[in-house]
Amino acid sequence: MTHRILQGMGKAKVEVTFEFPQLLKAFENSYDRIERTIASTIQTQVGMRFDAEGAHNGHPKWAPLKMRQGQILSQTGTLRKSIAPQAADGRPGSEGFVRSSGLPNDMLVEVGTKIIYASTHDNGAVIVPKNKRALRYLNPATGKFQFGKKSVIPQRQFTDMNDNDRMEIEETLKGLIEDILKGATT
């Protein structure tokens, strides 16, 4: 702790500067841990949404399937696995990504997937033929081809965040910060 007394121009004030180098060092050494904690919490939340077919942590249930039976957005599991929690070596699931930038007080953490059809399911879409009069697709339930003028894919958001998700991340970070503070000696 340092201090100095400033006087002049009819004013007097005392400035006190507190320095906590061990605390600052503990946070500097924890940037990677903070990023991994945020990313794994988000990835777990997304996984829980897949398990609950959207209806997790206050999110609405996804629109039901029309063409096949089984769990929504999980026919092969590729999309879900691409946003899987990080492995021990820090890598996300196949085709997934975790990126971060900035410092903990202004950190941006992105969790997502590079799978081309992910945004179609997340945002919904209407698919119409470009060069033909009708779409032709295989109905998995019957094994026969069907034709249609358009195909409507309902929005099934798995990347959105609500207040419950944000509170869960905040609580997780509070626990992590408490742990970091306990490890720092002042």
Secondary structure, DSSP 4 states (H G I P E B T S, - for coil): -EEEEEEETTEEEEEEE---HHHHHHHHTTHHHHHHHHHHHHHHHHHHHHHTTT-STTPPPPPPPSS--SSTT-SSSHHHHHTPPPPTTS--STTEEEEEES-GGG-EEEEEE--TTHHHHHH-EEE--SSSSSEEEEETTTTEEEEES-EEE----SS---HHHHHHHHHHHHHHHHHHHHH---
